[in-house]
């Protein structure tokens, strides 16, 4: 698994599989956030399979699918709610980029935009293309 730490209690990753969840739970992760739509994966890694595996591993599971180009206020709110849960969290999608974008959007107004983009870049994700949206949300939060 290719886990990339964004904050002390949030890592993002490319696609993980049900068999990865016991090790993730053992490593201390308590919340699993699935940002990958079911139409991108087969039944072995869809919402139902990942939910069952997360629950079996004792993890809280959140399904917040993000189709590229289709960000909604509800998605941002659900991500923010999941990120506010206690304990270490892992968010994943195909590459980890969409999970990183949702993290940054959920943090808009709480941290400087440049810091959010810089944190993502340090983890290997270029989210500069959504800078205008982060700035817009940050302005709304003021």
C-alpha positions as CSV (number, residue, x, y, z in Angstrom):
1,X,0.0,0.0,0.0
2,X,1.1,3.5,-0.9
3,X,0.0,5.6,2.1
4,X,0.7,9.3,2.0
5,X,0.3,11.4,5.1
6,X,-1.4,14.7,4.7
7,X,-2.0,15.5,8.4
8,X,-1.1,13.7,11.6
9,X,-4.4,11.9,11.5
10,X,-5.1,11.6,7.7
11,X,-3.4,9.6,5.1
12,X,-4.6,9.2,1.5
13,X,-3.9,6.3,-0.8
14,X,-4.5,4.8,-4.2
15,X,-7.1,1.9,-4.4
16,X,-6.9,-0.5,-1.5
17,X,-8.6,-3.9,-1.3
18,X,-10.7,-5.6,1.4
19,X,-7.8,-7.8,2.3
20,X,-5.7,-4.7,3.2
21,X,-8.1,-3.6,5.9
22,X,-7.0,-5.9,8.8
23,X,-3.5,-4.5,8.5
24,X,-4.7,-0.9,8.3
25,X,-6.8,-1.4,11.4
26,X,-3.8,-3.0,13.2
27,X,-1.8,0.0,12.1
28,X,-4.2,2.2,14.0
29,X,-6.6,3.5,11.3
30,X,-10.1,3.9,12.7
31,X,-12.0,5.5,9.7
32,X,-11.9,4.5,6.1
33,X,-13.2,7.0,3.5
34,X,-13.9,5.6,0.1
35,X,-13.9,8.3,-2.6
36,X,-14.0,5.9,-5.5
37,X,-17.3,5.4,-7.4
38,X,-18.4,1.9,-7.8
39,X,-18.5,2.1,-11.6
40,X,-14.6,2.4,-11.5
41,X,-14.1,-0.9,-9.7
42,X,-15.3,-4.5,-9.8
43,X,-17.4,-6.1,-7.2
44,X,-14.3,-7.2,-5.3
45,X,-13.6,-3.6,-4.3
46,X,-17.0,-1.9,-4.5
47,X,-18.8,0.0,-1.8
48,X,-20.5,-3.2,-0.4
49,X,-17.2,-5.2,-0.3
50,X,-15.2,-2.4,1.3
51,X,-17.9,-1.6,3.8
52,X,-18.1,-5.2,4.9
53,X,-14.3,-5.5,5.2
54,X,-14.0,-2.2,7.1
55,X,-16.7,-3.2,9.6
56,X,-15.2,-6.6,10.0
57,X,-11.9,-4.9,10.8
58,X,-13.6,-2.6,13.4
59,X,-13.3,0.5,11.3
60,X,-15.9,3.2,10.6
61,X,-16.6,3.3,6.9
62,X,-17.7,6.3,4.8
63,X,-18.7,6.1,1.1
64,X,-18.3,9.5,-0.6
65,X,-17.8,8.8,-4.3
66,X,-16.1,11.5,-6.3
67,X,-16.5,11.4,-10.1
68,X,-14.0,13.7,-11.7
69,X,-15.5,17.1,-12.5
70,X,-18.5,16.6,-10.3
71,X,-17.9,18.2,-6.9
72,X,-20.9,19.0,-4.9
73,X,-21.4,20.9,-1.6
74,X,-22.8,17.7,-0.1
75,X,-19.6,15.8,-1.0
76,X,-17.5,18.4,0.7
77,X,-19.7,18.4,3.8
78,X,-19.6,14.6,4.0
79,X,-15.8,14.6,3.7
80,X,-15.5,17.3,6.4
81,X,-17.8,15.3,8.6
82,X,-15.7,12.1,8.1
83,X,-12.5,14.0,8.6
84,X,-13.8,15.3,12.0
85,X,-14.3,11.8,13.3
86,X,-11.9,10.8,16.0
87,X,-8.9,8.6,15.3
88,X,-6.6,8.2,12.4
89,X,-8.3,8.2,9.0
90,X,-7.5,6.8,5.5
91,X,-9.1,8.2,2.4
92,X,-8.7,6.6,-0.9
93,X,-9.6,6.7,-4.6
94,X,-7.9,5.5,-7.8
95,X,-4.7,7.5,-7.1
96,X,-5.4,9.4,-3.9
97,X,-5.7,12.7,-5.8
98,X,-9.5,13.0,-5.5
99,X,-9.3,12.2,-1.8
100,X,-6.7,15.0,-1.4
101,X,-8.8,17.5,-3.3
102,X,-11.8,16.7,-1.1
103,X,-9.6,17.1,2.0
104,X,-8.4,20.5,0.8
105,X,-11.9,21.7,-0.1
106,X,-13.1,20.5,3.4
107,X,-10.3,22.6,5.0
108,X,-11.0,25.7,2.9
109,X,-11.2,28.7,5.3
110,X,-9.5,26.8,8.1
111,X,-5.9,26.9,6.7
112,X,-4.3,29.2,4.1
113,X,-4.9,28.1,0.6
114,X,-1.2,28.0,-0.2
115,X,-0.6,25.7,2.8
116,X,-3.3,23.3,1.6
117,X,-1.8,23.2,-1.9
118,X,1.7,22.8,-0.5
119,X,0.8,20.0,1.8
120,X,-0.8,18.1,-1.1
121,X,2.3,18.7,-3.2
122,X,4.6,17.4,-0.5
123,X,2.5,14.2,-0.6
124,X,2.9,14.0,-4.4
125,X,-0.4,15.5,-5.5
126,X,-0.8,18.6,-7.6
127,X,-4.1,20.1,-6.7
128,X,-3.3,23.6,-8.0
129,X,-6.1,23.3,-10.6
130,X,-8.7,23.5,-7.9
131,X,-7.1,26.6,-6.3
132,X,-9.9,28.9,-7.5
133,X,-12.5,26.6,-5.9
134,X,-10.6,26.4,-2.6
135,X,-10.2,30.2,-2.6
136,X,-13.9,30.6,-3.3
137,X,-14.9,28.3,-0.4
138,X,-12.4,30.0,1.9
139,X,-14.0,33.3,1.1
140,X,-17.5,31.9,1.8
141,X,-16.2,30.6,5.2
142,X,-15.1,34.0,6.3
